[in-house]
Amino acid sequence: MLFFLISGCNKNSDVAVTPSTEGNSNPNAPSNPIPSNGAVNVSHFGITLRWSCTDPDENDTLRYDVKYGTTNNPTTLITSNILNTSADLGTTDTSITIFWKVTAKDNHGLSKDGPVWSFTTGH
């Protein structure tokens, strides 16, 4: 009978280590957008997008990616991995409809996309 004992640690291993998600839940979907979904005549100067979000695992830290665009599939990244629940869009053209979406990510690698929201700027 042969036995092999292999021990040691390869610090330069190419094996990727991913965070454990066992027993962890996805964040809740971002909600309560400001400007509110479907709002019209939003001032086009200094627009700040705001939302709320929670995680069922109370010790998880949430970070957010925010995208916007002029179609119902926003792809332009405003900001990523932010801790706060607001993002500055800045100033836009008047009479334009902006679509935006927030993705919540927890510190275990799980994420949840929020719905696509929209608002239209006015004068």
C-alpha positions in Angstrom: 0.0 0.0 0.0 1.4 3.4 -1.0 0.6 6.7 0.7 1.6 10.1 -0.5 1.7 13.2 1.7 1.6 16.4 -0.2 2.0 19.6 1.8 2.9 23.2 1.2 1.4 26.4 -0.1 1.9 27.9 -3.5 1.6 31.7 -3.0 1.8 32.2 -6.8 -1.1 29.9 -7.6 -3.2 30.7 -10.6 -6.4 29.5 -8.8 -8.8 32.3 -8.4 -10.3 32.6 -4.9 -13.9 33.9 -4.8 -15.7 35.2 -1.8 -18.0 32.7 -0.1 -21.7 33.2 -0.8 -22.9 30.3 1.3 -25.6 31.4 3.6 -25.6 34.9 2.1 -28.5 36.5 0.3 -28.5 38.9 -2.6 -29.0 42.6 -1.8 -32.6 43.9 -2.3 -33.3 45.7 -5.5 -32.6 49.5 -5.3 -35.8 51.5 -4.9 -37.3 54.9 -4.2 -35.7 56.8 -7.0 -35.2 60.6 -6.9 -36.1 62.1 -9.3 -39.1 59.8 -9.2 -39.8 57.4 -12.0 -41.6 59.2 -14.8 -41.0 62.7 -13.4 -41.3 65.6 -15.9 -39.9 69.1 -15.9 -36.9 68.1 -13.7 -34.4 70.9 -13.7 -31.5 70.0 -16.0 -29.0 71.8 -13.8 -26.9 69.8 -11.3 -29.0 66.6 -11.3 -28.3 64.3 -8.4 -29.7 60.8 -8.6 -30.8 59.2 -5.3 -32.2 55.8 -4.2 -32.5 53.6 -1.2 -31.4 50.0 -0.8 -31.0 47.4 1.9 -29.5 43.9 2.3 -31.2 41.1 4.2 -27.8 40.2 5.6 -27.4 43.1 8.1 -23.6 43.0 8.2 -23.1 43.3 4.5 -21.6 46.4 3.1 -23.3 47.6 -0.1 -21.6 49.3 -3.0 -23.4 50.6 -6.1 -22.8 51.0 -9.9 -24.9 53.6 -11.6 -25.6 53.7 -15.4 -27.6 56.2 -17.5 -28.5 56.8 -21.1 -31.2 58.1 -23.5 -32.6 54.7 -24.2 -34.4 52.1 -22.0 -31.1 50.2 -21.8 -28.8 52.6 -20.0 -25.1 51.7 -20.6 -23.0 54.7 -19.7 -21.4 54.2 -16.3 -21.7 57.3 -14.1 -19.9 55.8 -11.2 -19.0 52.4 -9.8 -18.4 50.8 -6.4 -19.6 53.8 -4.4 -20.8 53.4 -0.9 -23.4 56.3 -0.8 -26.9 56.1 -2.3 -26.5 59.1 -4.6 -24.7 60.0 -7.8 -24.2 63.3 -9.5 -25.3 63.3 -13.2 -24.5 66.9 -13.6 -26.2 69.2 -16.2 -28.0 67.8 -19.2 -29.9 69.2 -22.2 -33.4 70.4 -21.7 -36.4 68.3 -22.8 -34.5 65.1 -22.8 -35.5 61.8 -21.2 -32.9 60.2 -19.1 -33.0 56.5 -18.2 -31.0 55.2 -15.3 -30.3 52.0 -13.3 -28.5 51.1 -10.1 -26.9 47.8 -9.4 -26.3 46.9 -5.7 -23.4 44.7 -4.8 -22.6 43.2 -1.4 -19.1 42.3 -0.1 -19.7 38.6 -0.9 -19.9 39.1 -4.6 -23.6 38.9 -4.9 -25.5 41.7 -6.8 -29.0 42.8 -7.7 -30.0 45.1 -10.5 -32.7 47.7 -9.8 -35.4 48.5 -12.4 -34.7 51.1 -15.1 -36.1 54.5 -14.1 -36.6 57.5 -16.2 -37.3 61.2 -15.9 -37.6 64.1 -18.4 -35.8 67.4 -18.0 -37.5 70.7 -18.4 -36.5 74.4 -18.7 
